[in-house]
Amino acid sequence: MAGPFPPFEPHGGGGPRIREIPLRLIVPNLITVLAICAGLSGIRLAFEGRVETAVIMVLVAAFLDAVDGRVARMLKASSKFGAQMDSLADIVNFGVAPALVLYAYMLDRAGAIGWIAALLFAIACALRLARFNVMLDDADRPAWQADYFVGVPAPAGAALVMLPVYVGFLGVVPDRPVALAASAYTLAIAVLLISRLPVYSGKSSGSRVRRELVMPLMLVVVFYALLLASYTWQTMAASAIAYLVFLAFSVRAYSRRAEREEAAAKDAGD
């Protein structure tokens, strides 16, 4: 007799059927589900007034959602089911949850303008993710452009859009003028998500680190973690501002790389 639940098919029914699913295939999907739970719990906490905990939950959701794919590749557990789960979770954790937490804390003081800003950010995030999935199958894109995202990536957008919340935790009163400014900022981040802005991804740096850089890198990571633990909101605000500054350098690096590649193509054609 068939049970109430259909059997789990990691490849959407298109792969080989096996009677028992290895645990390593389930772990990445479990991380994705936990990320969704964290994001939705953050929304609830925000509307209950526990905003600091809500922001932490949203950041945890973003972190889990960002690592589940890497865990799947490490465990050799990538699947069609997991890819679809991850795409749906991204919309919740990087679009809906940050927008609603920001609205509950500050944007609601701007009235309809704040709600429109939150909605547009969530929609922009969904559009950004859809474009990213489509571009994965673009065979005509030059190989060197894989080092750059098209537009601000969704995880970074989720962290950036909550900059007004970080600043609010540092003492800025979230009154109506501040809420209106935060609405304009939210719209600006939404535009960055769906823009054609080239953002360096760091993929070309590979997964190996030069031996002489190992110790300094470990020291920098530990120092940042200590700052995050000791001065959480100051560090998050500074990180968001630093990332916005980094975007200008990314555009400049992309332009120079494009010029070099174009010159190399002309030389090869001559």
KEGU-102483 format. One line per 2 residues: number of its first residue (from 1); their letters; for each residue x, y, z of N, C-alpha, C, O. Coordinates in steps of 0.05 Angstrom, whole numbers, plus 32768, in hexadecimal, padded with zeros to 4 digits. Layout:
REM KEGU-102483
NUM = A = X/Y/Z/X/Y/Z/X/Y/Z/X/Y/Z; ...
REM end
This chain:
REM KEGU-102483
1 = MA = 8011/7FE8/8000/8000/8000/8000/8011/8019/8000/8024/801B/8010; 800C/802C/7FEF/801C/8044/7FED/8017/8055/8005/8001/8057/800F
3 = GP = 802D/8062/800F/802B/8074/8026/801F/808F/801E/8019/8094/8007; 801B/80A0/8032/800F/80BB/802C/8022/80CE/801E/8019/80E2/8012
5 = FP = 803D/80C8/801E/8050/80D9/8012/805D/80CC/7FFA/8063/80B4/7FFB; 8061/80DA/7FE4/806F/80CE/7FCD/808D/80C9/7FD4/8097/80D7/7FE5
7 = PF = 809A/80B6/7FC7/80B6/80B1/7FCC/80C7/80C9/7FC4/80C1/80D7/7FB1; 80DD/80CD/7FD3/80EF/80E3/7FCD/8100/80DC/7FB5/810E/80C7/7FB5
9 = EP = 80FE/80EC/7FA0/810E/80E8/7F88/8122/80FF/7F85/811A/8115/7F7C; 813B/80FB/7F8C/814E/8111/7F8C/8153/811D/7F70/815C/8134/7F6E
11 = HG = 814D/810E/7F5B/8151/8118/7F40/8136/811D/7F32/8135/811D/7F19; 8121/8121/7F41/8108/8128/7F35/80FB/8112/7F25/80EA/8118/7F14
13 = GG = 8102/80FA/7F2B/80F6/80E3/7F1C/8105/80DD/7F02/80FE/80C9/7EF5; 8119/80ED/7EFB/8127/80E9/7EE2/8141/80D8/7EE6/814D/80D0/7ED2
15 = GP = 8149/80D4/7EFF/8162/80C5/7F03/815D/80A8/7F0A/8146/809F/7F09; 8172/809A/7F12/816E/807E/7F1A/815E/807C/7F34/8162/808B/7F46
17 = RI = 814C/8068/7F35/813C/8064/7F4C/814B/8052/7F5F/8155/803D/7F57; 814C/805A/7F79/815A/804A/7F8D/8147/8047/7FA5/8137/8059/7FAB
19 = RE = 8149/8031/7FB2/8137/802B/7FC8/813D/803B/7FE1/812B/8043/7FF0; 8157/8041/7FE6/815F/8050/7FFE/8170/8068/7FF5/8182/8065/7FE5
21 = IP = 8169/807F/8000/8177/8098/7FF9/818E/809C/800C/818A/809C/8024; 81A6/809F/8002/81BD/80A5/8014/81B9/80BF/8023/81AD/80D2/8019
23 = LR = 81C2/80BE/803C/81BF/80D6/804E/81CC/80EE/8042/81C2/8105/8046; 81E2/80EB/8033/81F0/8103/8028/81DE/8112/8014/81E3/8129/800F
25 = LI = 81CB/8104/8007/81B9/8111/7FF5/81A4/8122/8003/8199/8135/7FF8; 819F/811B/801C/818A/8129/802B/8195/8141/803A/8186/8155/803E
27 = VP = 81AE/8140/8042/81BA/8156/8052/81B7/8172/8045/81AE/8184/8052; 81BF/8175/802B/81BB/8190/801F/819F/819A/801F/8199/81B2/8024
29 = NL = 818C/8188/801A/8170/8190/801A/8166/8197/8036/8155/81A9/8039; 8171/8189/804A/816A/818F/8065/8174/81AB/806D/8166/81BA/807B
31 = IT = 818C/81B2/8064/8197/81CD/8069/8185/81E2/805C/817F/81F7/8068; 817B/81DC/8044/8169/81EF/8036/8150/81F3/8045/8146/820A/8048
33 = VL = 8144/81DD/804F/812B/81DF/805E/8130/81EF/8078/811F/81FF/8080; 8146/81EA/8086/814C/81F9/809E/8150/8217/8098/8148/8228/80A8
35 = AI = 815B/821D/8080/815E/8239/8079/8142/8246/8075/813E/825D/807E; 8130/8238/8069/8115/8243/8066/8108/8247/8081/80FB/825C/8085
37 = CA = 810B/8234/8093/8100/8237/80AE/810B/8250/80BC/80FD/825E/80C9; 8126/8254/80B9/8132/826B/80C6/8128/8285/80BA/8122/8298/80C9
39 = GL = 8125/8286/80A0/811B/829F/8093/80FF/82A5/809B/80F9/82BC/80A1; 80ED/8291/809B/80D1/8296/80A3/80CF/829C/80C0/80BE/82AC/80C8
41 = SG = 80E0/8290/80D1/80E0/8296/80ED/80E9/82B3/80F2/80DF/82C1/8104; 80FC/82BC/80E1/8104/82D8/80E3/80ED/82EC/80DE/80EB/8300/80EB
43 = IR = 80DC/82E5/80CB/80C5/82F6/80C5/80B3/82F7/80DD/80AA/830D/80E5; 80AD/82E0/80E9/809B/82E0/8100/80A7/82F0/8117/8099/82FF/8124
45 = LA = 80C1/82EC/811D/80CE/82FB/8133/80CD/8319/812E/80CA/8328/8141; 80D0/8321/8115/80D0/833E/810F/80B4/834A/8115/80B3/8360/8121
47 = FE = 809F/833C/810E/8084/8347/8113/807D/8344/8131/8069/8351/8139; 808C/8334/8140/8087/8333/815D/8098/8347/816C/8096/8349/8184
49 = GR = 80A8/8357/815D/80B8/836C/816A/80D4/8363/8172/80E4/8373/817C; 80DB/834A/816E/80F6/8340/8175/8108/8342/815C/810F/832E/8150
51 = VE = 810E/835B/8155/811A/8360/813B/8137/8357/8139/8140/834C/8125; 8147/835A/814F/8163/8352/814E/8165/8334/8149/8175/832B/8139
53 = TA = 8155/8324/8157/8154/8307/8153/814B/8301/8137/8154/82EE/812A; 8137/8311/812D/812D/830C/8112/8143/8310/80FD/8146/8300/80EA
55 = VI = 8153/8326/8100/8168/832B/80ED/817D/8314/80EE/8187/830C/80D9; 8183/830B/8106/8196/82F5/8108/818C/82DC/80FA/819B/82CE/80ED
57 = MV = 8172/82D7/80FD/8166/82BF/80F0/8167/82C2/80D2/816C/82AE/80C4; 8162/82DA/80C8/8163/82DE/80AB/8180/82DB/80A1/8184/82CF/808B
59 = LV = 8193/82E5/80B0/81AF/82E1/80A8/81B8/82C4/80A9/81C7/82BB/8098; 81AE/82B6/80BD/81B3/8299/80BF/81A7/828A/80A7/81B3/8279/809B
61 = AA = 818E/8292/809F/8181/8286/8088/8191/828C/806F/8195/827A/805E; 819B/82A4/806C/81AB/82AB/8054/81C5/829B/8054/81CD/8291/803F
63 = FL = 81D1/8297/806B/81EA/8287/806C/81E4/826A/8065/81F3/825F/8054; 81D0/825E/8071/81C9/8242/806A/81C2/823F/804D/81CA/822B/8040
65 = DA = 81B3/8252/8042/81AB/8250/8026/81C3/8254/8013/81C3/824A/7FFD; 81D8/8262/801D/81EF/8266/800C/8202/824E/800D/8212/824A/7FFA
67 = VD = 8201/823D/8022/8213/8227/8024/8208/820C/801C/8217/81F9/8018; 81ED/820B/8019/81E2/81F0/8014/81EB/81E5/7FF9/81F0/81CD/7FF6
69 = GR = 81EE/81F7/7FE5/81F9/81ED/7FCB/8215/81E4/7FCD/821D/81D0/7FC0; 8225/81F2/7FDD/8241/81EA/7FE0/8243/81CF/7FEF/8254/81BE/7FE8
71 = VA = 8232/81CB/8003/8231/81B2/8011/8229/819B/7FFE/8235/8186/7FFF; 8216/81A1/7FEC/820D/818D/7FD9/8224/8185/7FC7/8228/816D/7FC0
73 = RM = 8234/8198/7FBE/824B/8192/7FAC/8261/8183/7FBB/826D/8171/7FB0; 8265/818B/7FD5/827A/817D/7FE4/8272/8160/7FE9/8283/814E/7FE8
75 = LK = 8259/815B/7FEE/824F/813F/7FF3/8248/8130/7FD9/8240/8119/7FDA; 824C/813E/7FC2/8243/8133/7FA9/8226/812A/7FAA/821F/8114/7FA2
77 = AS = 8216/813D/7FB4/81F9/8137/7FB8/81E8/814A/7FA9/81D1/814E/7FB1; 81F2/8156/7F94/81E1/8169/7F84/81CB/8159/7F77/81CF/8143/7F6E
79 = SK = 81B3/8165/7F75/819C/8158/7F69/818A/816D/7F5E/818B/8185/7F65; 8178/8165/7F4B/8165/8177/7F40/8151/8181/7F55/8149/8198/7F56
81 = FG = 8149/816F/7F67/8137/8176/7F7D/8144/818C/7F8E/8137/819F/7F95; 815D/8188/7F95/816B/819B/7FA6/816E/81B6/7F99/816B/81CB/7FA6
83 = AQ = 8173/81B6/7F7E/8176/81CF/7F70/815C/81DF/7F70/815C/81F7/7F73; 8145/81D1/7F6C/812B/81DF/7F6D/8124/81E9/7F89/811A/81FF/7F8C
85 = MD = 812B/81D9/7F9D/8126/81E1/7FB9/8136/81FA/7FBF/812C/820C/7FCC; 814F/81FA/7FB6/8161/8211/7FBC/8157/822A/7FAF/8157/8240/7FBB
87 = SL = 814D/8228/7F96/8143/8240/7F88/812B/824C/7F97/8128/8264/7F9A; 8119/823A/7FA0/8101/8244/7FAE/8108/8250/7FC9/80FD/8264/7FD2
89 = AD = 811B/8243/7FD7/8124/824D/7FF1/8131/8268/7FEE/812F/8279/8000; 8140/826D/7FD8/814E/8286/7FD4/813A/829E/7FD4/8140/82B3/7FDF
91 = IV = 8123/829A/7FC7/8110/82AF/7FC5/8106/82B7/7FE1/8102/82CE/7FE7; 8102/82A2/7FF2/80F8/82A8/800D/810E/82B5/801E/8109/82C9/802B
93 = NF = 8126/82A9/801E/813B/82B2/8031/8149/82CC/8028/8152/82DB/8039; 814B/82D0/800E/815A/82E8/8005/8147/82FE/7FFC/8150/8315/7FF9
95 = GV = 812E/82F8/7FF7/811B/830C/7FEE/8105/8313/8002/8103/8329/800B; 80F5/82FF/8008/80DD/8304/8019/80E5/830A/8035/80DB/831E/8041
97 = AP = 80F5/82F9/8041/80FC/82FD/805E/810A/8317/8064/8100/8326/8076; 811F/831F/8056/812B/8339/805C/8118/8351/8057/8117/8364/8067
99 = AL = 8108/834F/8042/80F5/8365/803C/80E1/8368/8053/80DB/837F/805B; 80D5/8352/805C/80C1/8354/8071/80CD/835C/808C/80C0/836A/809C
101 = VL = 80E5/8352/8092/80F2/835A/80AB/80F7/8378/80AB/80F2/8386/80BF; 8101/8382/8095/8106/839F/8092/80ED/83AF/8094/80EC/83C4/80A0
103 = YA = 80D7/83A4/8088/80BE/83B2/8088/80B3/83B3/80A5/80A9/83C8/80AE; 80B4/839D/80B3/80AA/839C/80CE/80B9/83AF/80E1/80AD/83BA/80F3
105 = YM = 80D3/83B2/80DC/80E3/83C3/80EE/80E2/83E0/80E7/80E1/83F1/80F9; 80E1/83E7/80CD/80E5/8403/80C5/80D2/840C/80AF/80C6/8421/80B1
107 = LD = 80D0/83FD/8099/80C2/8407/8081/80A5/840C/8086/8098/841B/8077; 8099/83FF/809A/807C/8403/809E/8076/8420/80A7/8060/842A/80A3
109 = RA = 808A/842E/80B1/8087/844A/80B9/8085/845C/80A1/807E/8474/80A3; 808D/8452/8089/808A/8461/8071/8070/845C/8063/806B/8467/804D
111 = GA = 805E/844C/806F/8044/8447/8063/8046/8436/804A/8055/8423/8049; 8036/843D/8036/8034/842D/801D/804F/842D/800F/8056/841A/8001
113 = IG = 805E/8443/8011/8078/8445/8004/808B/842F/800E/8099/8422/7FFE; 808B/842B/8028/809C/8416/8033/8093/83FA/802A/80A5/83EA/8024
115 = WI = 8079/83F5/8029/8070/83DB/8020/8077/83D6/8003/807E/83C0/7FFB; 8074/83EB/7FF2/807B/83E9/7FD6/8099/83E2/7FD3/80A1/83D1/7FC3
117 = AA = 80A9/83F0/7FE3/80C6/83EB/7FE2/80CD/83CE/7FEA/80DD/83C1/7FDC; 80C0/83C4/7FFF/80C4/83A8/8007/80BC/8394/7FF2/80CA/8381/7FEC
119 = LL = 80A4/8399/7FE6/809A/8388/7FD1/80AD/8387/7FB9/80B3/8372/7FAE; 80B6/839F/7FB0/80C7/83A1/7F99/80E2/8393/7F9E/80ED/8387/7F8C
121 = FA = 80EC/8394/7FB6/8105/8386/7FBC/8101/8368/7FBA/8112/835B/7FAE; 80EB/835E/7FC5/80E6/8341/7FC3/80E3/8338/7FA6/80ED/8323/7F9F
123 = IA = 80D4/8348/7F96/80D0/8341/7F7A/80EB/8342/7F6B/80F0/8331/7F5A; 80FB/8357/7F71/8115/8359/7F64/8127/8341/7F6A/8135/8338/7F59
125 = CA = 8125/8338/7F83/8135/8321/7F8A/812D/8308/7F7B/813D/82F8/7F71; 8112/8304/7F77/8108/82EE/7F68/8111/82F0/7F4B/8119/82DC/7F3F
127 = LR = 8110/8308/7F3F/8119/830C/7F24/8137/8306/7F21/8140/82FA/7F0E; 8146/830F/7F35/8163/830B/7F35/816A/82ED/7F35/817B/82E4/7F26
129 = LA = 815C/82DE/7F46/8161/82C1/7F48/8159/82B3/7F2E/8166/82A0/7F26; 8142/82BB/7F22/813A/82AF/7F09/814E/82B4/7EF3/8155/82A2/7EE4
131 = RF = 8159/82CC/7EF2/816D/82D2/7EDD/8186/82C2/7EE2/8193/82B9/7ECF; 818E/82BF/7EFB/81A6/82AF/7F02/81A3/8292/7EF8/81B5/8287/7EED
133 = NV = 818B/8287/7EFD/8187/826B/7EF5/8187/8268/7ED6/8192/8254/7ECC; 817D/827C/7EC8/817D/827B/7EAB/8199/827E/7EA0/81A1/8270/7E8D
135 = ML = 81A9/828F/7EAC/81C4/8294/7EA3/81D7/827D/7EA7/81EC/827B/7E9A; 81CF/826B/7EB9/81E0/8253/7EBD/81E1/8242/7EA4/81F4/8233/7EA0
137 = DD = 81CC/8243/7E94/81CA/8233/7E7B/81D2/8243/7E62/81CE/8239/7E4C; 81DE/825B/7E66/81E6/826B/7E4F/8201/8262/7E45/8216/8269/7E51
139 = AD = 8201/8253/7E2F/821A/8249/7E24/822A/825E/7E15/8242/825B/7E10; 821D/8274/7E0D/822A/8289/7DFD/8239/829D/7E0E/8247/82AE/7E04
141 = RP = 8236/829C/7E29/8243/82AF/7E3A/8261/82A9/7E3B/8269/8292/7E40; 8272/82BD/7E37/828F/82B9/7E38/8297/82AD/7E53/828C/82B4/7E68
143 = AW = 82AC/829C/7E53/82B4/828E/7E6B/82BD/82A1/7E81/82B8/829C/7E99; 82CB/82B6/7E79/82D6/82C8/7E8D/82C1/82D7/7E9D/82C5/82E0/7EB3
145 = QA = 82A9/82DA/7E90/8293/82E8/7E9E/8287/82D8/7EB5/8278/82E3/7EC5; 828F/82BE/7EB7/8285/82AE/7ECD/8291/82B8/7EE8/8288/82B0/7EFD
147 = DY = 82A7/82C8/7EE7/82B3/82D4/7EFF/82A2/82EA/7F0A/82A8/82F5/7F20; 828C/82F2/7EFC/827C/8309/7F05/825F/8301/7F06/8255/82F3/7EF4
149 = FV = 8251/830A/7F1B/8234/8308/7F1B/8228/831F/7F0B/8235/8334/7F08; 8211/831A/7F00/8202/8330/7EF2/81EE/833B/7F06/81DA/832F/7F0C
151 = GV = 81F5/8353/7F11/81E5/835E/7F26/81EE/8354/7F41/81FD/8340/7F43; 81E6/8361/7F56/81EE/8359/7F72/81E1/833E/7F78/81C9/833B/7F74
153 = PA = 81F0/832A/7F81/81E5/8310/7F87/81D0/8312/7F9E/81D2/8324/7FAF; 81BD/8300/7F9E/81A7/8301/7FB1/81B0/82FF/7FCE/81A5/830E/7FDE
155 = PA = 81C3/82EE/7FD6/81CC/82EE/7FF2/81D7/8309/7FFB/81D1/8313/8011; 81E7/8316/7FE9/81F2/8330/7FF0/81DC/8345/7FF1/81DC/8356/8003
157 = GA = 81C8/8343/7FDF/81B2/8355/7FE0/81A2/8354/7FFA/8199/8368/8005; 819F/833B/8004/8190/8338/801D/819F/8345/8035/8193/8351/8046
159 = AL = 81B9/8342/8035/81C9/834F/804A/81CA/836D/8047/81CA/837C/805B; 81CB/8376/802E/81CD/8393/8029/81B3/83A1/8030/81B3/83B7/803C
161 = VM = 819C/8395/802A/8183/83A3/802D/817C/83A8/804A/816C/83BA/8051; 8189/8399/805C/8183/839D/8079/8196/83B0/8086/8197/83B2/809E
163 = LP = 81A6/83BF/8076/81B7/83D4/8081/81A8/83E7/8093/81B2/83EF/80A8; 818F/83F1/808A/8180/8403/809C/817A/83F6/80B7/8179/8404/80CC
165 = VY = 8177/83DC/80B8/8172/83CE/80D2/818B/83CF/80E3/818A/83D5/80FB; 81A2/83C9/80D7/81BB/83CA/80E6/81BF/83E6/80F2/81C6/83E9/8109
167 = VG = 81BA/83FA/80E1/81BE/8416/80EB/81AA/841D/8101/81B0/842B/8113; 8191/8412/80FE/817D/8416/8113/8186/840A/812D/8181/8416/8142
169 = FL = 8193/83F3/812D/819C/83E7/8145/81B3/83F7/8152/81B8/83F4/816A; 81C0/8408/8142/81D6/8418/814D/81CC/8433/8158/81DD/8443/8161
171 = GV = 81B2/8438/8157/81A8/844F/8164/8198/8462/8153/818C/8475/815D; 8196/845E/8139/8187/846F/8127/8169/8469/812C/8160/8452/8129
173 = VP = 815A/847D/8132/813D/8479/8138/812E/8475/811D/8130/8485/810B; 811F/845E/811B/8111/8458/8102/80F7/8468/80FF/80E1/845C/80FF
175 = DR = 80F9/8483/80FD/80E1/8493/80FA/80D9/8495/80DC/80E6/8487/80CB; 80C6/84A4/80D5/80BC/84A5/80B9/80D1/84AF/80A6/80D4/84A2/8091
177 = PV = 80E0/84C5/80AB/80F4/84CD/8098/8109/84B7/8093/8112/84B2/807C; 8112/84AA/80A9/8125/8494/80A5/8119/847D/8096/8126/8471/8085
179 = AL = 80FF/8477/809B/80F1/8462/808C/80EF/8468/806E/80F2/8456/805E; 80EA/8481/8068/80E9/8489/804B/8105/8486/803E/8107/847D/8027
181 = AA = 811A/848E/804D/8135/848A/8042/813B/846D/803F/8148/8465/802B; 8132/845C/8052/8137/8440/8050/8127/8433/8039/8131/8421/802C
183 = SA = 8110/843E/8033/8100/8435/801C/810F/843A/8002/8111/8429/7FF0; 811B/8452/8000/812A/8459/7FE8/8143/8447/7FE6/814A/843E/7FD0
185 = YT = 8150/8442/7FFC/8167/8430/7FFC/815F/8413/7FF4/816D/8406/7FE5; 8148/840A/7FFE/813E/83EF/7FF6/8139/83EE/7FD8/8140/83DA/7FCC
187 = LA = 812E/8402/7FCD/8129/8403/7FB0/8144/8403/7FA1/8146/83F6/7F8C; 8158/8410/7FAB/8172/8411/7F9E/817F/83F5/7F9E/818A/83ED/7F8A
189 = IA = 817C/83E7/7FB4/8187/83CB/7FB5/8178/83B9/7FA2/8184/83A8/7F96; 815E/83BD/7FA0/814E/83AE/7F8D/8158/83B2/7F71/8159/839F/7F61
191 = VL = 815E/83CB/7F6A/8168/83D1/7F4F/8183/83C4/7F4B/8189/83B9/7F35; 8194/83C3/7F60/81AE/83B6/7F5D/81AC/8398/7F58/81BC/838C/7F4A
193 = LI = 8197/838C/7F64/8192/8370/7F60/818C/8369/7F43/8197/8355/7F38; 817C/8379/7F36/8173/8372/7F1B/8184/8381/7F06/817E/837F/7EEE
195 = SR = 8198/8390/7F0E/81A8/839F/7EFB/81BC/838C/7EED/81BD/8375/7EF3; 81CA/8398/7ED9/81DE/8389/7ECA/81FA/838F/7ED6/820E/838A/7EC9
197 = LP = 81FB/8399/7EEE/8214/83A0/7EFB/8225/8387/7EFF/821C/8373/7F0B; 823E/8388/7EF5/8250/8371/7EF9/825C/8371/7F15/8268/8384/7F1E
199 = VY = 8257/835B/7F23/8261/8359/7F3F/8274/8341/7F41/826C/832A/7F3A; 828C/8346/7F49/82A1/8331/7F4A/8298/831B/7F5D/828F/8320/7F73
201 = SG = 829A/8302/7F54/8290/82EC/7F63/82A6/82DD/7F73/82A1/82CF/7F86; 82BF/82E1/7F6A/82D5/82D3/7F77/82D9/82B6/7F6F/82E9/82A8/7F7B
203 = KS = 82CA/82AD/7F5B/82CC/8291/7F53/82E7/828B/7F46/82F0/8274/7F48; 82F3/829E/7F39/830D/8299/7F2C/8324/8295/7F40/8339/828A/7F39
205 = SG = 831F/829D/7F59/8335/8299/7F6D/8338/827C/7F75/834C/8274/7F82; 8324/826B/7F6E/8326/824F/7F73/8322/8248/7F90/8319/8259/7FA0
207 = SR = 8327/822F/7F97/8323/8225/7FB3/833D/8221/7FC1/833E/8216/7FD8; 8354/8229/7FB6/836E/8226/7FC2/8379/8241/7FCA/8374/8255/7FBD
209 = VR = 8389/8241/7FE0/8395/825A/7FEA/83B3/8256/7FEA/83BD/8241/7FF2; 83C1/826A/7FE1/83DF/8268/7FE2/83E8/8265/7FFE/83DD/8270/8011
211 = RE = 83FE/8256/8001/8407/824E/801C/840D/8266/802D/8407/8266/8045; 841A/827B/8022/8422/8292/8032/840A/82A3/803B/840C/82B4/804C
213 = LV = 83F2/829E/802E/83DB/82AD/8035/83C8/829F/8049/83B4/82AB/8051; 83CE/8286/804F/83BC/8277/8060/83B9/8283/807C/83A3/8288/8085
215 = MP = 83D0/8289/8089/83CF/8294/80A4/83C1/82B0/80A5/83B0/82B5/80B6; 83C9/82C3/8093/83BB/82DD/8093/839D/82DA/808E/838D/82E8/809A
217 = LM = 8395/82C7/807C/8379/82C4/8076/836A/82BA/808F/8354/82C3/8095; 8376/82A7/809D/8369/829C/80B5/8367/82B3/80CA/8352/82B4/80D8
219 = LV = 837B/82C4/80CC/837A/82D9/80DF/8364/82ED/80D9/8356/82F7/80EA; 8361/82F4/80BF/834D/8306/80B6/8331/82FB/80BC/831F/8309/80C5
221 = VV = 832D/82E1/80B6/8313/82D5/80BA/830C/82D5/80D8/82F5/82DB/80E0; 831F/82CE/80E9/831A/82CD/8106/8315/82E9/8110/8303/82ED/8121
223 = FY = 8324/82FD/8106/8320/8319/810F/8304/8323/8107/82F7/8330/8117; 82FB/831C/80EF/82E0/8324/80E7/82CB/8316/80F8/82B7/8323/80FF
225 = AL = 82CF/82FD/80FE/82BC/82EE/810F/82BA/82FA/812B/82A5/82FC/8136; 82D1/8303/8135/82D1/830F/8150/82C3/832A/814F/82B5/8331/8162
227 = LL = 82C8/833A/813A/82BA/8353/8137/829C/834F/8135/828C/835D/8141; 8294/833A/8126/8277/8334/8123/826B/832C/813D/8254/8332/8143
229 = AS = 827A/831D/814E/826F/8315/8168/826E/832C/817C/825C/832D/818C; 8282/833E/817B/8284/8353/818E/8275/836C/8186/8269/8379/8197
231 = YT = 8276/8373/816D/8269/838B/8163/8258/8383/814B/825D/838B/8134; 8243/8374/8150/8233/8367/813B/8229/837B/8127/822E/8379/810F
233 = WQ = 8219/838F/8130/820B/83A0/811D/821E/83B5/8111/821A/83BD/80FA; 8232/83BD/8120/8246/83CF/8114/8255/83C1/80FD/825A/83CC/80E8
235 = TM = 825C/83A7/8102/826A/8397/80EE/8258/8392/80D5/8262/8394/80BF; 823F/838C/80DA/822D/8387/80C3/8229/83A0/80B3/8228/839F/809A
237 = AA = 8225/83B7/80C1/8222/83D0/80B2/823B/83D7/80A2/8239/83DF/808B; 8252/83D4/80AE/826B/83DA/80A0/826F/83C7/8089/8279/83CF/8074
239 = SA = 8268/83AD/808C/826A/839A/8076/8258/83A1/805F/8260/839F/8048; 8240/83AA/8065/822D/83B1/804F/8237/83CA/8040/8236/83CA/8027
241 = IA = 8242/83DD/804F/824C/83F5/8041/8265/83EE/8031/8268/83F8/801B; 8276/83DD/803C/828E/83D4/802D/8287/83C6/8014/8294/83C9/7FFF
243 = YL = 8272/83B6/8015/826A/83A7/7FFD/825F/83BA/7FE7/8265/83B7/7FD0; 8251/83CF/7FEF/8247/83E3/7FDC/825F/83F1/7FCF/825E/83F7/7FB7
245 = VF = 8273/83F7/7FDF/828B/8404/7FD3/829A/83F0/7FC0/82A4/83F8/7FAC; 829A/83D7/7FC8/82A7/83C2/7FB8/829A/83C0/7F9C/82A8/83B9/7F89
247 = LA = 8281/83C6/7F9A/8273/83C5/7F80/8280/83D7/7F6B/8282/83D0/7F53; 8289/83EE/7F73/8295/8401/7F61/82B0/83F5/7F56/82B5/83F7/7F3E
249 = FS = 82BF/83E9/7F67/82D8/83DC/7F5F/82D3/83C4/7F4D/82E3/83BF/7F3B; 82BD/83B6/7F52/82B6/839F/7F42/82AF/83A8/7F25/82B8/839B/7F12
251 = VR = 82A0/83BD/7F22/8299/83C8/7F08/82B2/83D0/7EF9/82B5/83CB/7EE1; 82C5/83DD/7F07/82DE/83E6/7EFA/82EF/83CE/7EF1/82FA/83CE/7EDB
253 = AY = 82F0/83B9/7F02/8300/83A2/7EFB/82F3/8393/7EE3/8301/838A/7ED1; 82D9/8393/7EE2/82CB/8386/7ECC/82D0/8395/7EB1/82D5/8388/7E9D
255 = SR = 82D0/83AF/7EB3/82D5/83BF/7E9A/82F1/83BA/7E90/82F5/83B7/7E78; 8304/83B9/7EA2/831F/83B4/7E99/8322/8398/7E8E/8330/8394/7E7A
257 = RA = 8315/8385/7E9A/8317/8369/7E90/830A/8367/7E75/8314/835A/7E63; 82F3/8375/7E71/82E5/8374/7E57/82F7/8380/7E42/82F7/8376/7E2B
259 = ER = 8305/8396/7E48/8316/83A2/7E34/832D/8390/7E2D/8334/838E/7E15; 8339/8382/7E40/834E/836F/7E3A/8345/8358/7E29/8352/834F/7E17
261 = EE = 832D/834D/7E30/8323/8337/7E21/831C/833F/7E04/8320/8330/7DF1; 8311/8357/7E01/830B/8361/7DE6/8324/8365/7DD6/8325/835F/7DBE
263 = AA = 8339/8370/7DE3/8352/8374/7DD5/835F/8359/7DCD/836A/8357/7DB7; 835D/8346/7DDF/8368/832B/7DD9/8359/831E/7DC2/8365/8310/7DB1
265 = AK = 833E/8322/7DC1/832E/8317/7DAB/8335/8323/7D91/8336/8315/7D7C; 833B/833D/7D91/8342/834B/7D78/835E/8341/7D6E/8362/833D/7D56
267 = DA = 8370/833E/7D81/838B/8334/7D7A/838A/8318/7D6E/8398/8311/7D5B; 8378/8308/7D7A/8375/82EC/7D70/8369/82EB/7D55/836F/82D9/7D45
269 = GD = 8357/82FF/7D4F/834A/8300/7D35/835C/830B/7D1F/8357/8305/7D07; 8371/831A/7D26/8383/8326/7D12/8396/8311/7D07/83A7/8318/7CF6
REM end
